[in-house]
Amino acid sequence: MALALSLALPLGAEPPAHAFRLQWGVPGAGAGQFWGAYGLTVGPRGEVAVMDFVNDRVEVFDPSGVFLRQWGSKGQGLGQFHHPLGVAADETGNLYVADTLNDRVVKFDAGGAPITQWGSAGAGPGEFFNPTALAWSPSGRLFVVDASNNRLEVFGPSGDFVAAWGQKGSGPGEFNSPDSVAIGPRGLVYVTDGANDRVEAFDASGRFQFQWGKPGKGPGQFDGPAGLAFNGQGHLFVVDARNNRVQEFSARGGYVGEFGTLGKGPGQFSIPQGVAADAQGNLYVTDWGGDRVEKFAP
């Protein structure tokens, strides 16, 4: 059940970049509960699909947090998971899940019926070592963060391998534990480079374009950047996990604003992880330590 709450600003205070609207979820294994809410996505019908990491399942909600359906259990069979982390939706509502410890991607229809899967443990083309996140491109390509191989892999919608780029390091175009990926309004590919505390941008062929960020707590600085999402105005929202906030940037990395502080109250975070935007510009953030999803409005 969604819990709708409101926050009043102190007299004279500047409004946050986004305002808290509601939240849902508590610790547990029942319908609408979580043990480690992680990646999430908003499908074309506005439904919010959330990865329930420890419970090895996908849960789907309406935009107000009303539970709709779930699927998955622990295992290696088609439609089963071993600690899934990331999820992405295509324009028809199919969902792609990063089944992290099974080192594969599983594709489902919008109702949760498995369609196909691909991947195995390794460092070769189409193999994975802990895939963590995915992003669907309007060009019909799926971009997958292959975290422990410190690279990004690109596939067709049925798992056909297209390309890969990246290696471990701190130079331009290199990664150290990348976490998430998002496609920008001009087709640029943005990746959170977690241990390097930065965001990197590439063209669709993997050519490095630009980067921003460094360790710290100030504007444009990060401590473990995680989830990424673009809104309809072309602004990028970055989950700054260990700083317990979400930062907003222009597509070129210009700082716009932020929201969130450490805590378990409305609009606060305890190691947030994922972020997704809907067509109305609302943002949904998974609060890992709070076992919940929080919704914010512009």
Backbone hydrogen bonds in HBPLUS format (Angstrom, degrees):
<---DONOR---> <-ACCEPTOR-->    atom                        ^
c    i                          cat <-CA-CA->   ^        H-A-AA   ^      H-
h    n   atom  resd res      DA  || num        DHA   H-A  angle D-A-AA Bond
n    s   type  num  typ     dist DA aas  dist angle  dist       angle   num
A0003-LEU N   A0023-GLN O   2.79 MM  20  5.41 172.3  1.79 171.3 173.9     1
A0023-GLN N   A0003-LEU O   3.14 MM  20  5.41 152.7  2.21 135.9 143.9     2
A0013-ALA N   A0010-PRO O   3.03 MM   3  5.44 164.3  2.05 135.3 135.7     3
A0019-ALA N   A0297-ALA O   2.83 MM 278  5.29 164.2  1.85 159.3 156.5     4
A0297-ALA N   A0019-ALA O   2.81 MM 278  5.29 157.4  1.86 151.5 153.0     5
A0021-ARG N   A0295-LYS O   2.83 MM 274  5.59 156.6  1.88 162.8 154.8     6
A0295-LYS N   A0022-LEU O   2.83 MM 273  5.35 167.4  1.84 164.7 161.6     7
A0024-TRP N   A0293-VAL O   2.96 MM 269  5.47 149.3  2.05 150.7 159.5     8
A0293-VAL N   A0024-TRP O   2.83 MM 269  5.47 157.6  1.88 160.8 168.5     9
A0034-PHE N   A0026-VAL O   3.04 MM   8  6.21 160.2  2.08 151.1 156.9    10
A0028-GLY N   A0034-PHE O   3.06 MM   6  5.38 144.5  2.19 122.9 127.4    11
A0033-GLN N   A0030-GLY O   3.04 MM   3  5.32 158.7  2.08 132.8 131.0    12
A0054-VAL N   A0035-TRP O   2.93 MM  19  5.28 159.1  1.97 175.0 172.1    13
A0053-PHE N   A0036-GLY O   3.09 MM  17  5.20 148.2  2.19 141.6 136.1    14
A0038-TYR N   A0051-MET O   3.04 MM  13  5.47 161.0  2.08 153.3 158.5    15
A0039-GLY N   A0085-LEU O   2.93 MM  46  5.55 135.8  2.13 156.3 169.8    16
A0051-MET N   A0039-GLY O   2.87 MM  12  5.38 167.5  1.89 165.7 163.1    17
A0041-THR N   A0049-ALA O   3.01 MM   8  5.45 146.2  2.12 146.1 156.3    18
A0049-ALA N   A0041-THR O   2.94 MM   8  5.45 156.4  2.00 160.9 165.9    19
A0043-GLY N   A0047-GLU O   2.89 MM   4  5.39 160.7  1.92 157.9 161.4    20
A0046-GLY N   A0043-GLY O   2.96 MM   3  5.29 162.1  1.99 118.4 121.3    21
A0048-VAL N   A0061-PHE O   2.87 MM  13  5.14 162.9  1.90 147.6 152.6    22
A0061-PHE N   A0048-VAL O   2.90 MM  13  5.14 152.5  1.98 136.6 145.5    23
A0050-VAL N   A0059-GLU O   2.78 MM   9  5.30 166.7  1.80 161.8 166.4    24
A0059-GLU N   A0050-VAL O   3.02 MM   9  5.30 167.3  2.03 153.4 157.5    25
A0052-ASP N   A0057-ARG O   2.98 MM   5  5.36 171.9  1.99 161.5 160.9    26
A0057-ARG N   A0052-ASP O   3.39 MM   5  5.36 158.5  2.44 134.8 140.6    27
A0056-ASP N   A0053-PHE O   3.29 MM   3  5.37 159.3  2.34 101.9 107.5    28
A0058-VAL N   A0071-TRP O   2.87 MM  13  5.54 160.3  1.91 163.8 170.2    29
A0071-TRP N   A0058-VAL O   3.06 MM  13  5.54 146.7  2.17 147.5 156.3    30
A0060-VAL N   A0069-ARG O   2.88 MM   9  5.39 161.3  1.91 166.2 162.6    31
A0068-LEU N   A0060-VAL O   2.83 MM   8  5.54 160.8  1.86 159.2 153.8    32
A0069-ARG N   A0060-VAL O   3.42 MM   9  5.39 156.2  2.48 132.0 135.7    33
A0062-ASP N   A0066-VAL O   2.94 MM   4  5.31 150.9  2.02 139.9 148.5    34
A0065-GLY N   A0062-ASP O   2.89 MM   3  5.40 166.0  1.91 126.2 128.2    35
A0081-PHE N   A0073-SER O   2.85 MM   8  6.03 162.2  1.88 157.5 162.8    36
A0075-GLY N   A0081-PHE O   2.93 MM   6  5.41 152.2  2.01 132.6 138.0    37
A0080-GLN N   A0077-GLY O   2.93 MM   3  5.27 161.2  1.97 132.7 132.7    38
A0101-LEU N   A0082-HIS O   3.08 MM  19  5.31 147.6  2.19 176.0 171.5    39
A0085-LEU N   A0098-ALA O   3.11 MM  13  5.89 152.6  2.19 163.8 169.2    40
A0098-ALA N   A0086-GLY O   2.86 MM  12  4.88 165.8  1.88 132.0 136.1    41
A0088-ALA N   A0096-TYR O   2.94 MM   8  5.24 144.5  2.07 142.5 153.1    42
A0096-TYR N   A0088-ALA O   2.81 MM   8  5.24 162.5  1.84 157.4 163.1    43
A0090-ASP N   A0094-ASN O   3.02 MM   4  5.56 152.3  2.09 149.7 158.1    44
A0093-GLY N   A0090-ASP O   3.10 MM   3  5.42 159.8  2.15 110.9 117.3    45
A0095-LEU N   A0108-PHE O   2.87 MM  13  5.13 150.1  1.96 134.9 144.6    46
A0108-PHE N   A0095-LEU O   2.78 MM  13  5.13 162.0  1.81 155.7 161.9    47
A0097-VAL N   A0106-VAL O   2.86 MM   9  5.25 163.6  1.89 151.3 156.8    48
A0106-VAL N   A0097-VAL O   3.04 MM   9  5.25 157.0  2.09 143.6 150.6    49
A0100-THR N   A0098-ALA O   3.10 MM   2  5.41 120.0  2.48 107.2  91.1    50
A0099-ASP N   A0104-ARG O   2.97 MM   5  5.42 144.9  2.09 150.3 159.5    51
A0102-ASN N   A0099-ASP O   3.20 MM   3  5.58 139.7  2.37 109.1 120.6    52
A0104-ARG N   A0099-ASP O   3.43 MM   5  5.42 157.6  2.49 133.7 139.6    53
A0103-ASP N   A0100-THR O   3.13 MM   3  5.23 157.6  2.18 103.6 109.8    54
A0105-VAL N   A0118-TRP O   2.87 MM  13  5.54 159.9  1.91 163.0 169.6    55
A0118-TRP N   A0105-VAL O   2.96 MM  13  5.54 151.4  2.04 153.3 161.8    56
A0107-LYS N   A0116-THR O   2.83 MM   9  5.32 176.1  1.83 157.3 158.6    57
A0115-ILE N   A0107-LYS O   2.71 MM   8  5.44 172.3  1.71 154.9 152.1    58
A0109-ASP N   A0113-ALA O   2.90 MM   4  5.44 155.0  1.96 147.9 154.4    59
A0112-GLY N   A0109-ASP O   3.00 MM   3  5.43 161.4  2.04 116.1 122.2    60
A0128-PHE N   A0120-SER O   2.89 MM   8  6.02 162.7  1.92 156.4 161.4    61
A0122-GLY N   A0128-PHE O   3.01 MM   6  5.40 149.3  2.11 132.1 135.3    62
A0127-GLU N   A0124-GLY O   3.02 MM   3  5.30 161.1  2.06 132.5 131.9    63
A0148-SER N   A0129-PHE O   2.96 MM  19  5.26 137.6  2.14 167.2 179.6    64
A0132-THR N   A0145-VAL O   3.04 MM  13  5.76 150.5  2.13 150.5 159.8    65
A0145-VAL N   A0133-ALA O   2.89 MM  12  5.29 166.8  1.91 147.9 152.3    66
A0135-ALA N   A0143-PHE O   2.88 MM   8  5.20 139.8  2.05 142.7 152.9    67
A0143-PHE N   A0135-ALA O   2.89 MM   8  5.20 173.9  1.90 158.8 159.0    68
A0137-SER N   A0141-ARG O   2.86 MM   4  5.24 166.7  1.87 166.7 169.1    69
A0140-GLY N   A0137-SER O   2.89 MM   3  5.55 160.7  1.92 125.3 127.6    70
A0142-LEU N   A0155-PHE O   2.85 MM  13  5.12 165.7  1.87 147.1 151.8    71
A0155-PHE N   A0142-LEU O   2.91 MM  13  5.12 152.0  1.99 141.6 150.9    72
A0144-VAL N   A0153-GLU O   2.79 MM   9  5.19 168.5  1.80 159.6 163.1    73
A0153-GLU N   A0144-VAL O   2.91 MM   9  5.19 167.4  1.93 152.4 156.0    74
A0146-ASP N   A0151-ARG O   2.97 MM   5  5.40 155.9  2.03 150.4 155.9    75
A0149-ASN N   A0146-ASP O   3.20 MM   3  5.59 137.9  2.38 109.1 120.9    76
A0151-ARG N   A0146-ASP O   3.35 MM   5  5.40 160.6  2.39 134.0 139.5    77
A0150-ASN N   A0147-ALA O   2.93 MM   3  5.04 155.1  2.00 105.6 113.0    78
A0152-LEU N   A0165-TRP O   2.81 MM  13  5.48 158.3  1.86 160.3 166.9    79
A0165-TRP N   A0152-LEU O   2.94 MM  13  5.48 150.3  2.03 149.7 159.2    80
A0154-VAL N   A0163-ALA O   2.82 MM   9  5.12 159.3  1.86 154.0 150.5    81
A0162-VAL N   A0154-VAL O   2.77 MM   8  5.29 157.8  1.82 156.2 148.6    82
A0163-ALA N   A0154-VAL O   3.36 MM   9  5.12 155.2  2.43 124.1 127.7    83
A0156-GLY N   A0160-ASP O   2.79 MM   4  4.94 147.4  1.90 135.5 146.6    84
A0159-GLY N   A0156-GLY O   3.04 MM   3  5.30 167.2  2.05 117.0 119.4    85
A0175-PHE N   A0167-GLN O   2.88 MM   8  5.97 165.0  1.90 155.1 159.3    86
A0169-GLY N   A0175-PHE O   2.93 MM   6  5.40 146.6  2.04 129.6 135.7    87
A0174-GLU N   A0171-GLY O   3.02 MM   3  5.38 161.6  2.05 134.8 134.9    88
A0195-ALA N   A0176-ASN O   2.92 MM  19  5.32 146.9  2.03 167.8 172.7    89
A0179-ASP N   A0192-THR O   2.88 MM  13  5.58 160.4  1.92 157.2 162.4    90
A0192-THR N   A0180-SER O   3.09 MM  12  5.39 154.4  2.16 132.6 140.0    91
A0182-ALA N   A0190-TYR O   2.93 MM   8  5.24 147.8  2.03 144.6 152.1    92
A0190-TYR N   A0182-ALA O   2.84 MM   8  5.24 176.9  1.84 167.6 167.7    93
A0184-GLY N   A0188-LEU O   2.70 MM   4  5.03 172.2  1.71 158.1 160.4    94
A0187-GLY N   A0184-GLY O   3.03 MM   3  5.22 158.5  2.08 118.5 118.5    95
A0189-VAL N   A0202-PHE O   2.78 MM  13  5.05 164.3  1.81 146.1 151.5    96
A0202-PHE N   A0189-VAL O   2.82 MM  13  5.05 150.1  1.91 140.4 150.5    97
A0191-VAL N   A0200-GLU O   2.87 MM   9  5.33 157.3  1.92 154.3 161.4    98
A0200-GLU N   A0191-VAL O   2.94 MM   9  5.33 163.8  1.97 154.0 158.3    99
A0193-ASP N   A0198-ARG O   2.88 MM   5  5.37 164.2  1.90 154.9 159.4   100
A0196-ASN N   A0193-ASP O   3.15 MM   3  5.52 131.9  2.39 109.4 122.7   101
A0197-ASP N   A0194-GLY O   3.10 MM   3  5.19 158.8  2.15 105.1 111.3   102
A0199-VAL N   A0212-TRP O   2.90 MM  13  5.58 159.1  1.95 163.6 170.6   103
A0212-TRP N   A0199-VAL O   3.06 MM  13  5.58 147.2  2.17 149.6 158.7   104
A0201-ALA N   A0210-PHE O   2.86 MM   9  5.43 155.9  1.92 173.2 168.6   105
A0209-GLN N   A0201-ALA O   2.79 MM   8  5.45 157.7  1.84 158.7 151.2   106
A0203-ASP N   A0207-ARG O   2.96 MM   4  5.40 151.8  2.04 139.9 147.6   107
A0206-GLY N   A0203-ASP O   2.91 MM   3  5.42 167.4  1.93 121.5 124.9   108
A0222-PHE N   A0214-LYS O   2.94 MM   8  6.06 159.1  1.98 149.1 155.3   109
A0216-GLY N   A0222-PHE O   3.10 MM   6  5.40 143.5  2.24 130.0 132.6   110
A0221-GLN N   A0218-GLY O   3.03 MM   3  5.32 157.3  2.08 133.8 132.6   111
A0242-ARG N   A0223-ASP O   2.95 MM  19  5.31 144.8  2.08 167.9 174.2   112
A0241-ALA N   A0224-GLY O   3.22 MM  17  5.47 132.0  2.46 130.2 126.9   113
A0226-ALA N   A0239-VAL O   2.75 MM  13  5.20 163.9  1.77 158.0 163.0   114
A0227-GLY N   A0273-GLN O   2.86 MM  46  5.63 142.4  2.00 162.7 174.1   115
A0239-VAL N   A0227-GLY O   2.88 MM  12  5.10 169.7  1.89 150.0 152.4   116
A0229-ALA N   A0237-PHE O   3.06 MM   8  5.28 135.4  2.26 141.8 151.0   117
A0237-PHE N   A0229-ALA O   2.78 MM   8  5.28 166.8  1.79 158.2 162.8   118
A0231-ASN N   A0235-HIS O   3.02 MM   4  5.66 149.4  2.12 150.5 160.2   119
A0234-GLY N   A0231-ASN O   3.08 MM   3  5.56 163.1  2.11 118.1 120.9   120
A0236-LEU N   A0249-PHE O   2.84 MM  13  5.15 150.3  1.93 143.4 150.8   121
A0249-PHE N   A0236-LEU O   2.80 MM  13  5.15 154.4  1.86 150.0 158.6   122
A0238-VAL N   A0247-GLN O   2.82 MM   9  5.24 162.9  1.85 154.9 160.6   123
A0247-GLN N   A0238-VAL O   2.91 MM   9  5.24 162.8  1.94 153.2 152.3   124
A0240-ASP N   A0245-ARG O   2.88 MM   5  5.38 156.3  1.94 150.3 156.9   125
A0243-ASN N   A0240-ASP O   3.15 MM   3  5.53 137.6  2.34 109.0 121.2   126
A0245-ARG N   A0240-ASP O   3.40 MM   5  5.38 158.8  2.45 132.4 138.3   127
A0244-ASN N   A0241-ALA O   3.02 MM   3  5.15 155.6  2.08 104.0 110.9   128
A0246-VAL N   A0259-PHE O   2.87 MM  13  5.54 157.2  1.93 161.5 169.2   129
A0259-PHE N   A0246-VAL O   3.00 MM  13  5.54 145.7  2.12 147.7 158.4   130
A0248-GLU N   A0257-GLY O   2.77 MM   9  5.16 168.2  1.79 151.4 149.0   131
A0256-VAL N   A0248-GLU O   2.79 MM   8  5.28 159.1  1.84 155.1 147.8   132
A0257-GLY N   A0248-GLU O   3.40 MM   9  5.16 155.7  2.46 126.8 128.3   133
A0250-SER N   A0254-GLY O   2.78 MM   4  4.96 146.9  1.89 134.4 145.6   134
A0253-GLY N   A0250-SER O   2.98 MM   3  5.21 165.5  2.00 112.8 116.3   135
A0269-PHE N   A0261-THR O   2.84 MM   8  6.05 159.2  1.88 161.3 166.7   136
A0263-GLY N   A0269-PHE O   2.96 MM   6  5.34 154.7  2.03 134.8 136.2   137
A0268-GLN N   A0265-GLY O   3.05 MM   3  5.35 161.0  2.09 133.0 132.2   138
A0289-GLY N   A0270-SER O   2.72 MM  19  4.74 149.1  1.81 172.6 167.4   139
A0273-GLN N   A0286-THR O   2.95 MM  13  5.68 155.5  2.02 155.7 161.3   140
A0286-THR N   A0274-GLY O   3.02 MM  12  5.14 153.9  2.09 128.9 136.6   141
A0276-ALA N   A0284-TYR O   2.96 MM   8  5.28 142.2  2.11 143.1 153.7   142
A0284-TYR N   A0276-ALA O   2.84 MM   8  5.28 157.6  1.89 156.4 163.0   143
A0278-ASP N   A0282-ASN O   3.02 MM   4  5.53 151.8  2.10 148.1 155.9   144
A0281-GLY N   A0278-ASP O   3.06 MM   3  5.45 165.3  2.08 115.6 119.5   145
A0283-LEU N   A0296-PHE O   2.80 MM  13  5.07 163.6  1.83 148.6 154.4   146
A0296-PHE N   A0283-LEU O   2.77 MM  13  5.07 159.1  1.82 151.2 157.3   147
A0285-VAL N   A0294-GLU O   2.85 MM   9  5.26 160.8  1.89 153.0 159.6   148
A0294-GLU N   A0285-VAL O   2.89 MM   9  5.26 164.4  1.92 151.2 155.7   149
A0287-ASP N   A0292-ARG O   2.93 MM   5  5.43 169.1  1.94 153.2 156.8   150
A0290-GLY N   A0287-ASP O   3.02 MM   3  5.24 132.1  2.26 104.2 118.0   151
A0291-ASP N   A0287-ASP O   2.93 MM   4  5.94 111.2  2.41 151.3 169.4   152
A0291-ASP N   A0288-TRP O   3.28 MM   3  5.34 161.4  2.32 104.0 109.6   153
